[in-house]
Amino acid sequence: MGFVEDETALAARFPGFCADPAHLILVAEDAGKLLGYAAVQDYGPHLRSGDRHRTAKLDDLYTLPEARRRGVARALMDAVTDWARAKPLRYVFWYANQGAAGQAYQAMGHQPAPYGQEGFDFYEIDLGDPAERLPHPQRGPKWPPDRPARQLGQRQSSVARALRERFGYGLAWVEQDYLRRVLLREHDVAGGKNIGLIETNVRYCLSAGSVTVLEGILFSRHYGPMLERLHADFGGHWFYFDLPFEETVRRHATRPQAADFGVQDMQAWFQARDVLPFVQEQLIGPASSLADTTAQVWQAAGLDLLFTRARR
Protein backbone atom coordinates (compact mmCIF):
# COMPACT_ATOMS: atom_id res chain seq x y z
CA MET A 1 0.00 0.00 0.00
CA GLY A 2 2.98 2.30 -0.16
CA PHE A 3 4.87 4.16 2.53
CA VAL A 4 3.18 4.45 5.93
CA GLU A 5 4.80 6.94 8.27
CA ASP A 6 3.12 5.74 11.45
CA GLU A 7 1.23 2.43 11.55
CA THR A 8 -0.29 3.20 14.96
CA ALA A 9 -1.59 6.57 13.80
CA LEU A 10 -3.00 4.97 10.66
CA ALA A 11 -4.88 2.41 12.71
CA ALA A 12 -6.29 5.19 14.90
CA ARG A 13 -7.46 7.19 11.86
CA PHE A 14 -9.01 4.28 10.04
CA PRO A 15 -12.37 4.06 11.93
CA GLY A 16 -12.94 7.77 11.45
CA PHE A 17 -12.31 7.52 7.72
CA CYS A 18 -14.76 4.64 7.47
CA ALA A 19 -17.45 6.66 9.28
CA ASP A 20 -16.87 9.88 7.32
CA PRO A 21 -19.19 10.14 4.26
CA ALA A 22 -16.56 12.27 2.52
CA HIS A 23 -14.25 9.26 2.43
CA LEU A 24 -14.81 6.02 0.59
CA ILE A 25 -12.80 2.89 1.27
CA LEU A 26 -13.55 -0.03 -1.01
CA VAL A 27 -12.08 -3.50 -0.63
CA ALA A 28 -11.80 -6.46 -2.99
CA GLU A 29 -11.82 -9.93 -1.51
CA ASP A 30 -12.01 -13.54 -2.55
CA ALA A 31 -13.47 -16.08 -0.11
CA GLY A 32 -12.71 -13.75 2.76
CA LYS A 33 -9.15 -12.97 1.67
CA LEU A 34 -8.38 -9.30 1.12
CA LEU A 35 -7.00 -8.71 -2.38
CA GLY A 36 -6.86 -4.94 -2.57
CA TYR A 37 -8.48 -1.64 -1.70
CA ALA A 38 -9.22 1.85 -2.99
CA ALA A 39 -9.48 5.05 -0.93
CA VAL A 40 -11.21 8.16 -2.29
CA GLN A 41 -11.94 11.57 -0.79
CA ASP A 42 -14.89 13.72 -1.88
CA TYR A 43 -13.92 17.39 -1.69
CA GLY A 44 -17.58 18.39 -1.38
CA PRO A 45 -19.56 21.16 -3.08
CA HIS A 46 -17.66 24.15 -4.39
CA LEU A 47 -18.52 27.41 -2.62
CA ARG A 48 -19.47 29.16 -5.88
CA SER A 49 -20.44 26.42 -8.32
CA GLY A 50 -21.90 23.84 -5.93
CA ASP A 51 -21.85 20.33 -7.39
CA ARG A 52 -21.28 21.44 -10.97
CA HIS A 53 -17.54 20.77 -10.76
CA ARG A 54 -17.52 18.66 -7.62
CA THR A 55 -14.25 16.78 -7.39
CA ALA A 56 -12.84 13.77 -5.56
CA LYS A 57 -9.29 12.52 -5.29
CA LEU A 58 -8.27 8.88 -5.49
CA ASP A 59 -5.76 8.70 -2.66
CA ASP A 60 -4.87 5.01 -2.91
CA LEU A 61 -5.41 2.03 -5.16
CA TYR A 62 -3.55 -1.11 -4.14
CA THR A 63 -3.72 -4.80 -4.93
CA LEU A 64 -1.65 -7.64 -3.57
CA PRO A 65 1.04 -8.80 -6.00
CA GLU A 66 -0.63 -12.18 -6.41
CA ALA A 67 -3.94 -10.46 -7.27
CA ARG A 68 -2.53 -8.39 -10.13
CA ARG A 69 -3.46 -8.97 -13.78
CA ARG A 70 -6.67 -10.61 -12.58
CA GLY A 71 -8.99 -7.62 -13.03
CA VAL A 72 -9.00 -6.68 -9.33
CA ALA A 73 -7.70 -3.13 -9.84
CA ARG A 74 -10.09 -2.60 -12.74
CA ALA A 75 -13.02 -3.76 -10.59
CA LEU A 76 -12.02 -1.33 -7.85
CA MET A 77 -11.73 1.53 -10.34
CA ASP A 78 -15.15 0.66 -11.78
CA ALA A 79 -16.59 0.75 -8.26
CA VAL A 80 -14.97 4.14 -7.63
CA THR A 81 -16.47 5.45 -10.87
CA ASP A 82 -19.93 4.12 -9.99
CA TRP A 83 -19.72 5.75 -6.55
CA ALA A 84 -18.65 9.07 -8.08
CA ARG A 85 -21.45 9.00 -10.64
CA ALA A 86 -24.02 8.29 -7.92
CA LYS A 87 -22.92 11.16 -5.62
CA PRO A 88 -22.95 12.87 -8.19
CA LEU A 89 -19.37 14.01 -8.79
CA ARG A 90 -17.97 15.59 -11.92
CA TYR A 91 -14.31 14.60 -11.62
CA VAL A 92 -12.13 11.99 -9.94
CA PHE A 93 -8.40 12.71 -10.20
CA TRP A 94 -5.20 11.14 -8.97
CA TYR A 95 -1.45 11.08 -9.48
CA ALA A 96 0.57 7.98 -10.33
CA ASN A 97 4.25 7.35 -10.79
CA GLN A 98 5.54 6.90 -14.30
CA GLY A 99 6.57 3.31 -13.60
CA ALA A 100 4.41 0.30 -12.81
CA ALA A 101 1.49 2.28 -11.36
CA GLY A 102 1.13 4.50 -14.41
CA GLN A 103 1.40 1.51 -16.72
CA ALA A 104 -1.37 -0.24 -14.80
CA TYR A 105 -3.72 2.76 -15.11
CA GLN A 106 -2.97 3.08 -18.81
CA ALA A 107 -3.69 -0.62 -19.29
CA MET A 108 -7.14 0.12 -17.82
CA GLY A 109 -7.66 2.82 -20.44
CA HIS A 110 -6.72 5.92 -18.43
CA GLN A 111 -4.35 8.33 -20.13
CA PRO A 112 -2.13 10.86 -18.31
CA ALA A 113 -2.70 14.57 -18.78
CA PRO A 114 0.11 16.64 -20.35
CA TYR A 115 1.21 17.93 -16.96
CA GLY A 116 2.79 16.23 -14.00
CA GLN A 117 5.85 16.55 -11.85
CA GLU A 118 8.97 14.70 -10.75
CA GLY A 119 8.09 11.27 -11.98
CA PHE A 120 4.32 11.54 -11.47
CA ASP A 121 1.54 11.90 -14.03
CA PHE A 122 -1.90 13.42 -13.54
CA TYR A 123 -4.97 11.28 -14.33
CA GLU A 124 -8.65 12.13 -14.29
CA ILE A 125 -12.08 10.68 -14.90
CA ASP A 126 -14.53 13.28 -16.21
CA LEU A 127 -18.15 12.23 -15.71
CA GLY A 128 -19.73 15.35 -17.19
CA ASP A 129 -20.25 17.16 -20.46
CA PRO A 130 -16.88 17.84 -22.13
CA ALA A 131 -18.21 21.17 -23.37
CA GLU A 132 -18.50 22.36 -19.76
CA ARG A 133 -15.11 21.08 -18.65
CA LEU A 134 -12.84 23.28 -16.56
CA PRO A 135 -9.08 22.61 -16.44
CA HIS A 136 -7.99 21.06 -13.15
CA PRO A 137 -6.39 24.17 -11.57
CA GLN A 138 -9.53 26.26 -12.13
CA ARG A 139 -11.94 24.17 -10.09
CA GLY A 140 -12.26 22.24 -6.85
CA PRO A 141 -12.93 23.36 -3.30
CA LYS A 142 -9.57 25.06 -2.90
CA TRP A 143 -8.66 27.64 -5.51
CA PRO A 144 -6.27 29.27 -5.29
CA PRO A 145 -4.59 26.11 -4.00
CA ASP A 146 -3.37 25.82 -0.45
CA ARG A 147 0.22 25.72 -1.10
CA PRO A 148 4.60 26.08 -4.07
CA ALA A 149 7.56 27.78 -4.96
CA ARG A 150 8.09 30.68 -7.29
CA GLN A 151 8.11 31.23 -11.01
CA LEU A 152 7.93 27.92 -12.68
CA GLY A 153 5.78 25.34 -10.98
CA GLN A 154 6.34 22.05 -12.75
CA ARG A 155 7.82 23.18 -16.06
CA GLN A 156 11.56 23.31 -15.35
CA SER A 157 11.64 19.69 -14.18
CA SER A 158 9.54 18.66 -17.18
CA VAL A 159 11.99 20.30 -19.57
CA ALA A 160 14.98 18.69 -17.86
CA ARG A 161 13.27 15.30 -18.02
CA ALA A 162 12.46 15.77 -21.72
CA LEU A 163 16.05 16.75 -22.50
CA ARG A 164 17.37 13.69 -20.70
CA GLU A 165 14.95 11.37 -22.47
CA ARG A 166 15.96 12.79 -25.82
CA PHE A 167 19.71 12.84 -25.13
CA GLY A 168 19.93 9.58 -23.20
CA TYR A 169 23.09 8.52 -21.39
CA GLY A 170 25.68 11.22 -20.90
CA LEU A 171 23.35 13.99 -19.72
CA ALA A 172 23.44 14.73 -15.99
CA TRP A 173 20.40 16.32 -14.34
CA VAL A 174 21.11 18.30 -11.17
CA GLU A 175 17.77 18.99 -9.52
CA GLN A 176 17.80 21.74 -6.91
CA ASP A 177 14.44 20.71 -5.48
CA TYR A 178 15.69 17.20 -4.72
CA LEU A 179 18.99 18.29 -3.20
CA ARG A 180 17.43 20.98 -1.01
CA ARG A 181 14.06 19.57 -0.01
CA VAL A 182 14.63 15.81 -0.09
CA LEU A 183 18.31 15.16 0.54
CA LEU A 184 19.04 18.03 2.96
CA ARG A 185 15.46 18.93 3.95
CA GLU A 186 16.25 22.57 4.48
CA HIS A 187 14.45 25.84 3.81
CA ASP A 188 15.54 28.05 0.93
CA VAL A 189 17.65 30.58 2.81
CA ALA A 190 20.73 32.63 2.09
CA GLY A 191 23.81 30.56 2.83
CA GLY A 192 21.86 27.28 2.74
CA LYS A 193 23.86 24.05 2.59
CA ASN A 194 22.17 23.09 -0.65
CA ILE A 195 23.95 25.93 -2.49
CA GLY A 196 27.37 24.39 -1.98
CA LEU A 197 26.02 20.91 -2.67
CA ILE A 198 24.54 22.05 -5.98
CA GLU A 199 27.84 23.67 -6.99
CA THR A 200 29.79 20.53 -6.08
CA ASN A 201 27.46 18.32 -8.12
CA VAL A 202 27.54 20.58 -11.17
CA ARG A 203 31.32 20.94 -11.04
CA TYR A 204 31.82 17.20 -10.76
CA CYS A 205 29.46 16.40 -13.63
CA LEU A 206 30.97 19.00 -15.95
CA SER A 207 34.54 18.05 -15.05
CA ALA A 208 33.69 14.40 -15.74
CA GLY A 209 32.57 15.34 -19.24
CA SER A 210 28.80 15.08 -18.80
CA VAL A 211 26.39 17.45 -20.49
CA THR A 212 24.81 18.96 -17.38
CA VAL A 213 21.38 20.49 -16.80
CA LEU A 214 20.91 22.43 -13.57
CA GLU A 215 17.31 23.36 -12.90
CA GLY A 216 15.39 24.80 -10.01
CA ILE A 217 13.93 27.89 -8.42
CA LEU A 218 17.23 29.65 -8.00
CA PHE A 219 16.71 33.07 -6.44
CA SER A 220 19.45 35.39 -7.63
CA ARG A 221 20.01 36.77 -4.14
CA HIS A 222 20.68 33.28 -2.75
CA TYR A 223 22.21 31.41 -5.69
CA GLY A 224 23.64 34.24 -7.81
CA PRO A 225 27.25 34.15 -6.55
CA MET A 226 27.44 30.36 -6.92
CA LEU A 227 25.97 30.50 -10.43
CA GLU A 228 28.38 33.27 -11.38
CA ARG A 229 31.33 31.10 -10.30
CA LEU A 230 30.03 28.24 -12.43
CA HIS A 231 29.55 30.57 -15.37
CA ALA A 232 33.07 31.97 -15.02
CA ASP A 233 34.61 28.49 -14.96
CA PHE A 234 32.42 26.63 -17.43
CA GLY A 235 30.30 29.12 -19.40
CA GLY A 236 27.00 27.60 -20.40
CA HIS A 237 23.56 28.56 -21.66
CA TRP A 238 21.10 30.21 -19.28
CA PHE A 239 17.31 30.25 -19.45
CA TYR A 240 14.70 31.97 -17.32
CA PHE A 241 11.00 31.18 -17.17
CA ASP A 242 9.38 34.61 -17.15
CA LEU A 243 5.97 33.79 -15.73
CA PRO A 244 3.42 36.05 -14.00
CA PHE A 245 2.34 35.11 -10.50
CA GLU A 246 -1.08 33.87 -11.63
CA GLU A 247 0.51 31.42 -14.07
CA THR A 248 2.89 30.18 -11.39
CA VAL A 249 -0.06 29.42 -9.12
CA ARG A 250 -1.96 27.73 -11.92
CA ARG A 251 0.93 25.44 -12.81
CA HIS A 252 1.62 24.57 -9.20
CA ALA A 253 -1.94 23.37 -8.73
CA THR A 254 -1.17 20.48 -11.10
CA ARG A 255 1.75 19.19 -9.03
CA PRO A 256 1.68 16.20 -6.70
CA GLN A 257 3.27 18.54 -4.15
CA ALA A 258 0.48 21.11 -4.46
CA ALA A 259 -0.17 20.90 -0.71
CA ASP A 260 3.42 21.70 0.28
CA PHE A 261 3.26 25.53 0.11
CA GLY A 262 0.55 28.16 0.42
CA VAL A 263 -0.37 30.97 -1.90
CA GLN A 264 0.55 33.43 0.85
CA ASP A 265 3.99 31.82 0.98
CA MET A 266 4.29 32.23 -2.76
CA GLN A 267 3.31 35.88 -2.60
CA ALA A 268 6.08 36.48 -0.08
CA TRP A 269 8.67 34.66 -2.22
CA PHE A 270 7.65 35.67 -5.72
CA GLN A 271 10.00 37.97 -7.63
CA ALA A 272 9.12 39.13 -11.10
CA ARG A 273 11.93 39.02 -13.70
CA ASP A 274 14.56 37.82 -11.17
CA VAL A 275 17.23 37.51 -13.85
CA LEU A 276 20.93 37.06 -13.20
CA PRO A 277 23.06 40.22 -13.47
CA PHE A 278 26.18 38.60 -14.98
CA VAL A 279 24.72 36.91 -18.06
CA GLN A 280 22.01 37.53 -20.67
CA GLU A 281 19.44 34.83 -19.93
CA GLN A 282 17.04 33.66 -22.62
CA LEU A 283 13.50 34.38 -21.44
CA ILE A 284 10.76 31.77 -21.85
CA GLY A 285 7.19 33.05 -21.56
CA PRO A 286 3.99 31.35 -20.43
CA ALA A 287 2.84 30.73 -24.02
CA SER A 288 5.77 28.42 -24.74
CA SER A 289 4.66 24.79 -24.67
CA LEU A 290 6.77 22.05 -23.16
CA ALA A 291 7.71 20.82 -26.64
CA ASP A 292 8.60 24.33 -27.81
CA THR A 293 10.66 25.05 -24.70
CA THR A 294 12.53 21.76 -24.95
CA ALA A 295 13.31 22.43 -28.61
CA GLN A 296 14.48 25.96 -27.80
CA VAL A 297 16.88 24.78 -25.10
CA TRP A 298 18.11 21.90 -27.26
CA GLN A 299 18.91 24.18 -30.18
CA ALA A 300 20.36 27.09 -28.19
CA ALA A 301 22.65 24.81 -26.20
CA GLY A 302 23.87 23.03 -29.31
CA LEU A 303 22.81 19.65 -28.01
CA ASP A 304 22.57 18.19 -31.53
CA LEU A 305 26.35 18.48 -31.88
CA LEU A 306 26.98 17.22 -28.35
CA PHE A 307 24.55 14.37 -28.90
CA THR A 308 26.45 13.33 -32.04
CA ARG A 309 29.78 13.46 -30.23
CA ALA A 310 28.41 11.46 -27.31
CA ARG A 311 27.34 8.68 -29.68
CA ARG A 312 30.76 8.35 -31.35
Secondary structure, 3 states (H helix, E strand, C coil): CCCCCCHHHHHHHHHHHHHCCCEEEEEEEECCEEEEEEEEEECCCECCCECCCCEEEEEEEEECHHHCCCCHHHHHHHHHHHHHHHCCCCEEEEEEECCHHHHHHHHCCCCCCCCEECCEEEEEEECCCHHHCCCHHHCCCCCCCCCCCCCCCCHHHHHHHHHHHHHCCCEEEEEHHHHHHHHHCCCCCCCCHHHHHHHHHHHHHHHCCCEEEEECCCCHHHHHHHHHHHHHHHCCCCEEECCCHHHHHHHHCCCCCCCCCCHHHHHHHCCCCCCCCCCCCEEECCCCCHHHHHHHHHHHCCHHHHHHHHHC
